[in-house]
Amino acid sequence: MRLIAHRGASGHAPENTLAAFRLALEMGARAIELDVHQTKDGELVVLHDWKLKRTARGALSRRLGGTKLRDLPFRELGAVDVGSWFDPRFRQERVPRLEDAIRLVAGKAELHVEIKKGSSLYPGIEGGVVDLVRRFEALPWIVVSSFDHRALFAVRRQEPGLRLGYLLGMTSMRRALRETAELGAESLNISLRQAGRRRVRLAHGRGLQVLVYTVNKAADLSRLEALGVDGVYSNYPELS
């Protein structure tokens, strides 16, 4: 079973930071997952939430923490401390750009890029992701996923060769199986709560891998192995 470092080695370092990605690589992770938003000035940035509030600290965070990422230019966003909430040792960590993360990973691990929302919120984000994948010649080792399935279709139109993961969310299995076939997606990505024998069987029957998030306990990992799940997202790259 594959283990994908969820937001990097986020059990040991602040999530979605270069420190977390670097540590995941040092711990031997063969795959890393991150989340992507777009700033007011069109920069693709790595952060899970829609705002800075949860993971930002310092004077800038008090001023900017409640502002949506889409309303912030990168010069402001990139100056905020997003590490010390986890541990003061990480106070130098800043919100990375997607290109910084791609440059760091550089094919040493598979990189799963989740587009948090497509062009309905972030105009042109799909094209921005595709452009970076091409610039870094990363088609073999980057997988793009999203709960926003329109974003996946937009990515597919722009780059037929890009690997795709389909995040199920609230979508019915019937629709998911139809859309994964239309997209040529390689995986169905589901939550731990959604992981049951029937879903795994249906997905495998269509040639899809099944990837489950977020798995941080050995007991859950054992249950998923028994179901035949292909991979899990975990905050702990050492989980076994």
C-alpha positions in Angstrom: 0.0 0.0 0.0 1.3 3.5 -0.9 1.6 6.1 1.8 1.2 9.8 0.7 2.5 12.4 3.1 -0.6 14.6 3.8 0.4 18.3 3.5 4.0 17.0 3.9 5.1 15.4 7.2 2.4 17.5 8.9 2.5 15.4 12.1 6.0 16.6 12.7 6.2 20.0 11.0 3.7 22.8 10.1 1.4 21.6 7.3 1.9 22.7 3.7 5.3 24.4 4.3 8.6 23.7 2.7 9.8 22.4 6.1 7.1 19.8 6.0 7.8 18.7 2.5 11.6 18.6 3.1 11.1 16.5 6.2 8.8 14.1 4.3 11.5 13.6 1.7 14.1 13.0 4.5 11.8 10.4 6.1 11.6 8.5 2.8 8.2 9.5 1.6 7.6 8.4 -1.9 4.6 10.7 -2.4 3.6 14.1 -0.9 0.2 15.9 -1.0 -0.4 19.7 -0.9 -3.3 22.2 -1.4 -3.3 25.1 -3.8 -5.1 28.4 -3.9 -4.6 31.6 -6.0 -3.7 35.1 -4.7 -5.2 38.4 -5.8 -2.3 38.8 -8.2 -2.5 35.3 -9.7 0.2 33.6 -7.7 -0.4 29.9 -7.0 0.2 29.3 -3.3 0.3 26.3 -1.0 -2.2 26.5 1.9 -5.2 24.4 3.0 -7.6 27.0 4.3 -9.3 29.9 2.5 -7.9 32.3 5.1 -4.6 32.6 7.1 -6.3 32.7 10.5 -5.7 29.1 11.7 -2.0 28.8 10.8 -0.7 32.3 10.8 1.0 34.1 13.7 2.5 37.5 14.4 1.4 41.1 13.8 0.8 40.6 10.1 -1.5 37.6 10.8 -3.6 39.8 13.1 -4.1 42.3 10.3 -4.5 39.8 7.4 -5.8 36.6 9.1 -9.4 37.2 8.3 -8.9 38.2 4.7 -9.5 35.6 2.0 -6.5 34.5 0.1 -8.0 35.6 -3.2 -8.1 39.2 -1.9 -4.4 39.2 -0.8 -1.4 39.9 -3.0 1.5 37.5 -2.6 3.9 40.2 -1.3 1.7 40.4 1.8 0.7 36.8 2.1 4.3 35.6 1.6 5.5 37.7 4.6 3.3 36.0 7.2 4.7 33.5 9.7 2.9 30.2 9.1 5.2 28.0 11.2 5.3 29.1 14.8 1.7 28.0 15.5 3.1 24.5 15.3 6.3 25.1 17.1 8.5 28.3 17.6 11.3 26.5 15.8 9.4 27.0 12.6 8.8 30.7 12.9 10.7 31.4 9.7 8.3 29.3 7.6 6.3 31.3 5.0 3.5 30.4 2.6 5.2 28.7 -0.3 4.4 29.2 -3.9 3.5 26.0 -5.8 6.5 26.4 -7.9 8.7 26.4 -4.8 7.2 23.1 -3.7 7.6 21.6 -7.2 11.2 22.7 -7.3 11.9 21.2 -3.9 10.3 17.8 -4.7 11.9 17.8 -8.2 10.7 14.2 -8.9 12.2 12.7 -5.8 8.7 11.8 -4.8 5.3 11.8 -6.5 3.5 15.1 -5.8 -0.3 15.2 -5.4 -1.6 18.8 -6.0 -5.1 19.5 -4.8 -6.8 22.5 -6.5 -9.0 23.8 -3.7 -11.3 25.6 -6.2 -11.3 26.1 -9.9 -11.9 29.2 -12.1 -15.3 30.0 -10.6 -13.3 31.4 -7.6 -9.8 31.6 -8.9 -9.8 32.6 -12.6 -7.2 30.6 -14.6 -5.9 28.5 -11.8 -6.1 25.3 -13.8 -4.0 26.8 -16.6 -1.5 28.0 -14.0 -1.1 24.5 -12.6 -0.7 23.0 -16.1 1.9 25.7 -17.0 4.0 24.8 -14.0 3.8 21.1 -14.6 5.0 21.7 -18.2 7.7 24.1 -17.1 9.2 21.6 -14.7 8.6 18.7 -17.1 6.7 17.1 -14.2 4.0 15.1 -16.1 5.3 11.7 -14.9 5.3 12.6 -11.2 2.6 15.1 -10.5 -1.1 14.1 -9.9 -3.8 16.8 -9.9 -6.9 16.3 -7.8 -9.9 18.3 -6.7 -13.4 18.2 -5.2 -14.2 20.8 -7.9 -14.7 18.4 -10.8 -15.1 21.2 -13.2 -11.5 22.1 -12.5 -10.5 18.6 -13.3 -12.2 18.8 -16.7 -10.5 22.1 -17.3 -7.2 20.6 -16.6 -7.9 17.7 -18.8 -8.8 19.9 -21.7 -5.5 21.8 -21.4 -3.3 18.8 -20.8 -4.4 15.3 -21.9 -1.4 13.7 -20.4 -1.7 15.0 -16.8 -2.5 12.4 -14.2 -5.8 13.1 -12.3 -7.3 12.0 -9.0 -11.0 12.4 -8.4 -12.0 13.5 -4.9 -15.4 12.1 -4.2 -16.9 14.4 -1.6 -20.7 14.4 -1.7 -20.8 13.1 -5.3 -22.7 9.9 -5.9 -20.7 6.8 -6.9 -22.8 6.6 -10.1 -21.8 10.0 -11.2 -18.2 9.6 -9.9 -17.7 6.4 -12.0 -19.0 8.2 -15.1 -16.9 11.3 -14.6 -13.7 9.4 -13.8 -14.1 7.5 -17.0 -14.7 10.7 -19.0 -11.7 12.3 -17.4 -9.4 9.3 -17.6 -8.7 9.7 -13.9 -6.4 7.2 -12.3 -7.8 7.2 -8.7 -10.9 7.7 -6.7 -9.9 9.6 -3.5 -12.3 9.1 -0.5 -12.4 9.9 3.2 -11.7 7.3 5.9 -15.4 7.4 6.7 -16.4 6.7 3.1 -14.0 3.7 2.8 -16.2 0.6 2.6 -16.0 -2.7 0.7 -18.7 -1.7 -1.9 -16.9 1.6 -2.9 -13.6 -0.1 -3.2 -15.1 -3.0 -5.3 -16.9 -0.6 -7.6 -13.8 1.6 -8.1 -11.5 -1.4 -8.7 -14.0 -2.7 -11.2 -13.5 0.4 -13.3 -9.7 0.2 -13.1 -9.4 3.0 -10.5 -7.0 3.0 -7.6 -8.6 3.9 -4.3 -6.8 6.4 -2.1 -8.1 7.2 1.4 -7.6 10.3 3.6 -6.6 11.0 6.4 -5.2 7.9 8.0 -3.1 8.4 11.2 -3.7 5.2 13.1 -2.3 1.7 12.6 -5.7 0.1 13.2 -7.3 2.1 10.4 -4.4 1.3 8.1 -4.9 -2.4 8.8 -8.6 -2.2 8.1 -7.9 -0.5 4.8 -5.3 -3.0 3.8 -7.9 -5.7 4.3 -10.3 -3.9 2.0 -7.7 -3.7 -0.7 -7.2 0.0 -0.7 -4.3 1.1 -2.9 -3.0 4.1 -0.8 -3.6 6.4 2.1 -2.8 10.0 2.9 -1.2 10.3 6.3 0.3 13.1 8.5 2.9 10.5 9.5 5.1 9.2 6.7 6.5 6.5 9.0 3.0 5.0 9.7 2.9 1.2 9.2 
